[in-house]
Amino acid sequence: MIVEVVNGRLETALYHKPLVLHLYLPPHSCHAPGVVYGVCGMVLRIYSLCSRAKDIDDELLSFFGCLADRGHQSIDLVLLFSKAMSIATKYLSQDPAVEQSKLIKVF
């Protein structure tokens, strides 16, 4: 993660090693079909760790491109990304006190 101080505020973005290959699973792999929903976790990671809207957009486009390069169909990815972005924004907009109360009830 990249952390910068800009105008007295901390701003964060994702860091990628220079030689990262982004070898995501291709659509024709022998994994269960539900594995593709792991995209939701990566989208949530992007929304959680990037503080600037431009960085979020850039990371989502890059991630989309990497999956398309691995052979995933764009129309399927658009639907999946749309759902993942909705889930991520809903999850991150929750009040932390609500999440804390859910944890307390479990234990």
ChimeraX commands (.cxc) that place a marker at each C-alpha (Angstrom):
marker #1 position 0.00,0.00,0.00 radius 0.5
marker #1 position 1.17,3.52,-0.77 radius 0.5
marker #1 position 0.54,6.12,1.94 radius 0.5
marker #1 position 1.03,9.84,1.24 radius 0.5
marker #1 position 0.36,13.01,3.19 radius 0.5
marker #1 position -1.48,15.49,0.97 radius 0.5
marker #1 position -2.64,18.82,2.42 radius 0.5
marker #1 position -2.41,17.42,5.93 radius 0.5
marker #1 position -4.46,14.29,5.11 radius 0.5
marker #1 position -3.35,10.70,4.65 radius 0.5
marker #1 position -4.16,9.35,1.20 radius 0.5
marker #1 position -3.76,5.70,0.31 radius 0.5
marker #1 position -3.48,3.66,-2.86 radius 0.5
marker #1 position -2.54,0.13,-3.85 radius 0.5
marker #1 position 1.05,-0.74,-4.65 radius 0.5
marker #1 position 1.99,-3.27,-7.33 radius 0.5
marker #1 position 5.44,-4.76,-7.62 radius 0.5
marker #1 position 7.06,-3.86,-10.95 radius 0.5
marker #1 position 7.14,-7.46,-12.20 radius 0.5
marker #1 position 3.69,-8.55,-11.01 radius 0.5
marker #1 position 2.09,-10.90,-13.56 radius 0.5
marker #1 position -1.60,-10.80,-12.48 radius 0.5
marker #1 position -2.14,-14.46,-13.29 radius 0.5
marker #1 position -5.82,-14.75,-12.40 radius 0.5
marker #1 position -7.73,-17.97,-13.08 radius 0.5
marker #1 position -8.85,-18.35,-16.68 radius 0.5
marker #1 position -12.56,-19.06,-17.28 radius 0.5
marker #1 position -11.88,-22.58,-18.57 radius 0.5
marker #1 position -10.00,-23.75,-15.46 radius 0.5
marker #1 position -11.16,-26.82,-13.55 radius 0.5
marker #1 position -12.23,-24.80,-10.52 radius 0.5
marker #1 position -15.78,-24.59,-9.24 radius 0.5
marker #1 position -17.87,-21.96,-11.06 radius 0.5
marker #1 position -18.35,-19.97,-7.84 radius 0.5
marker #1 position -14.64,-19.16,-7.71 radius 0.5
marker #1 position -15.28,-16.26,-10.09 radius 0.5
marker #1 position -17.16,-14.50,-7.27 radius 0.5
marker #1 position -13.75,-13.92,-5.66 radius 0.5
marker #1 position -13.85,-10.79,-7.81 radius 0.5
marker #1 position -16.10,-9.31,-5.09 radius 0.5
marker #1 position -13.28,-9.62,-2.56 radius 0.5
marker #1 position -10.79,-7.87,-4.82 radius 0.5
marker #1 position -13.26,-5.07,-5.56 radius 0.5
marker #1 position -13.87,-4.64,-1.82 radius 0.5
marker #1 position -10.08,-4.52,-1.30 radius 0.5
marker #1 position -9.78,-1.78,-3.91 radius 0.5
marker #1 position -12.59,0.27,-2.37 radius 0.5
marker #1 position -11.18,-0.23,1.13 radius 0.5
marker #1 position -7.55,0.63,0.47 radius 0.5
marker #1 position -7.80,3.44,-2.10 radius 0.5
marker #1 position -8.81,6.81,-0.70 radius 0.5
marker #1 position -9.06,8.71,-4.01 radius 0.5
marker #1 position -11.87,8.07,-6.50 radius 0.5
marker #1 position -9.39,8.26,-9.42 radius 0.5
marker #1 position -7.27,5.49,-7.88 radius 0.5
marker #1 position -10.36,3.32,-7.38 radius 0.5
marker #1 position -11.37,3.80,-11.02 radius 0.5
marker #1 position -7.83,3.10,-12.27 radius 0.5
marker #1 position -7.52,-0.07,-10.17 radius 0.5
marker #1 position -10.95,-1.36,-11.24 radius 0.5
marker #1 position -10.11,-0.78,-14.91 radius 0.5
marker #1 position -6.76,-2.49,-14.52 radius 0.5
marker #1 position -8.33,-5.47,-12.73 radius 0.5
marker #1 position -11.06,-5.70,-15.38 radius 0.5
marker #1 position -8.41,-5.64,-18.11 radius 0.5
marker #1 position -6.36,-8.37,-16.43 radius 0.5
marker #1 position -9.39,-10.65,-16.22 radius 0.5
marker #1 position -10.33,-9.91,-19.84 radius 0.5
marker #1 position -6.75,-10.69,-20.89 radius 0.5
marker #1 position -7.05,-14.09,-19.16 radius 0.5
marker #1 position -10.07,-14.92,-21.36 radius 0.5
marker #1 position -13.11,-13.83,-19.37 radius 0.5
marker #1 position -15.98,-12.39,-21.43 radius 0.5
marker #1 position -16.47,-8.64,-21.03 radius 0.5
marker #1 position -20.27,-8.91,-20.72 radius 0.5
marker #1 position -19.93,-11.38,-17.83 radius 0.5
marker #1 position -17.33,-9.18,-16.16 radius 0.5
marker #1 position -19.51,-6.07,-16.44 radius 0.5
marker #1 position -22.34,-7.81,-14.60 radius 0.5
marker #1 position -20.00,-9.25,-11.99 radius 0.5
marker #1 position -18.20,-5.94,-11.40 radius 0.5
marker #1 position -21.50,-4.10,-11.14 radius 0.5
marker #1 position -22.68,-6.49,-8.44 radius 0.5
marker #1 position -19.32,-6.41,-6.64 radius 0.5
marker #1 position -19.19,-2.60,-6.64 radius 0.5
marker #1 position -22.71,-2.45,-5.21 radius 0.5
marker #1 position -21.81,-4.92,-2.45 radius 0.5
marker #1 position -18.57,-3.07,-1.64 radius 0.5
marker #1 position -20.19,0.35,-1.35 radius 0.5
marker #1 position -23.03,-1.05,0.75 radius 0.5
marker #1 position -20.61,-2.87,3.04 radius 0.5
marker #1 position -18.32,0.12,3.50 radius 0.5
marker #1 position -21.22,2.49,4.18 radius 0.5
marker #1 position -22.32,0.47,7.22 radius 0.5
marker #1 position -21.86,2.00,10.63 radius 0.5
marker #1 position -18.87,0.33,12.38 radius 0.5
marker #1 position -20.95,0.11,15.58 radius 0.5
marker #1 position -23.44,-2.14,13.79 radius 0.5
marker #1 position -20.64,-4.47,12.68 radius 0.5
marker #1 position -19.21,-4.50,16.20 radius 0.5
marker #1 position -22.60,-5.45,17.68 radius 0.5
marker #1 position -22.85,-8.37,15.22 radius 0.5
marker #1 position -19.46,-9.65,16.40 radius 0.5
marker #1 position -20.45,-9.41,20.04 radius 0.5
marker #1 position -23.65,-11.43,19.44 radius 0.5
marker #1 position -21.65,-14.22,17.79 radius 0.5
marker #1 position -19.35,-14.67,20.77 radius 0.5
marker link #1:1,2 radius 0.2
marker link #1:2,3 radius 0.2
marker link #1:3,4 radius 0.2
marker link #1:4,5 radius 0.2
marker link #1:5,6 radius 0.2
marker link #1:6,7 radius 0.2
marker link #1:7,8 radius 0.2
marker link #1:8,9 radius 0.2
marker link #1:9,10 radius 0.2
marker link #1:10,11 radius 0.2
marker link #1:11,12 radius 0.2
marker link #1:12,13 radius 0.2
marker link #1:13,14 radius 0.2
marker link #1:14,15 radius 0.2
marker link #1:15,16 radius 0.2
marker link #1:16,17 radius 0.2
marker link #1:17,18 radius 0.2
marker link #1:18,19 radius 0.2
marker link #1:19,20 radius 0.2
marker link #1:20,21 radius 0.2
marker link #1:21,22 radius 0.2
marker link #1:22,23 radius 0.2
marker link #1:23,24 radius 0.2
marker link #1:24,25 radius 0.2
marker link #1:25,26 radius 0.2
marker link #1:26,27 radius 0.2
marker link #1:27,28 radius 0.2
marker link #1:28,29 radius 0.2
marker link #1:29,30 radius 0.2
marker link #1:30,31 radius 0.2
marker link #1:31,32 radius 0.2
marker link #1:32,33 radius 0.2
marker link #1:33,34 radius 0.2
marker link #1:34,35 radius 0.2
marker link #1:35,36 radius 0.2
marker link #1:36,37 radius 0.2
marker link #1:37,38 radius 0.2
marker link #1:38,39 radius 0.2
marker link #1:39,40 radius 0.2
marker link #1:40,41 radius 0.2
marker link #1:41,42 radius 0.2
marker link #1:42,43 radius 0.2
marker link #1:43,44 radius 0.2
marker link #1:44,45 radius 0.2
marker link #1:45,46 radius 0.2
marker link #1:46,47 radius 0.2
marker link #1:47,48 radius 0.2
marker link #1:48,49 radius 0.2
marker link #1:49,50 radius 0.2
marker link #1:50,51 radius 0.2
marker link #1:51,52 radius 0.2
marker link #1:52,53 radius 0.2
marker link #1:53,54 radius 0.2
marker link #1:54,55 radius 0.2
marker link #1:55,56 radius 0.2
marker link #1:56,57 radius 0.2
marker link #1:57,58 radius 0.2
marker link #1:58,59 radius 0.2
marker link #1:59,60 radius 0.2
marker link #1:60,61 radius 0.2
marker link #1:61,62 radius 0.2
marker link #1:62,63 radius 0.2
marker link #1:63,64 radius 0.2
marker link #1:64,65 radius 0.2
marker link #1:65,66 radius 0.2
marker link #1:66,67 radius 0.2
marker link #1:67,68 radius 0.2
marker link #1:68,69 radius 0.2
marker link #1:69,70 radius 0.2
marker link #1:70,71 radius 0.2
marker link #1:71,72 radius 0.2
marker link #1:72,73 radius 0.2
marker link #1:73,74 radius 0.2
marker link #1:74,75 radius 0.2
marker link #1:75,76 radius 0.2
marker link #1:76,77 radius 0.2
marker link #1:77,78 radius 0.2
marker link #1:78,79 radius 0.2
marker link #1:79,80 radius 0.2
marker link #1:80,81 radius 0.2
marker link #1:81,82 radius 0.2
marker link #1:82,83 radius 0.2
marker link #1:83,84 radius 0.2
marker link #1:84,85 radius 0.2
marker link #1:85,86 radius 0.2
marker link #1:86,87 radius 0.2
marker link #1:87,88 radius 0.2
marker link #1:88,89 radius 0.2
marker link #1:89,90 radius 0.2
marker link #1:90,91 radius 0.2
marker link #1:91,92 radius 0.2
marker link #1:92,93 radius 0.2
marker link #1:93,94 radius 0.2
marker link #1:94,95 radius 0.2
marker link #1:95,96 radius 0.2
marker link #1:96,97 radius 0.2
marker link #1:97,98 radius 0.2
marker link #1:98,99 radius 0.2
marker link #1:99,100 radius 0.2
marker link #1:100,101 radius 0.2
marker link #1:101,102 radius 0.2
marker link #1:102,103 radius 0.2
marker link #1:103,104 radius 0.2
marker link #1:104,105 radius 0.2
marker link #1:105,106 radius 0.2
marker link #1:106,107 radius 0.2
view
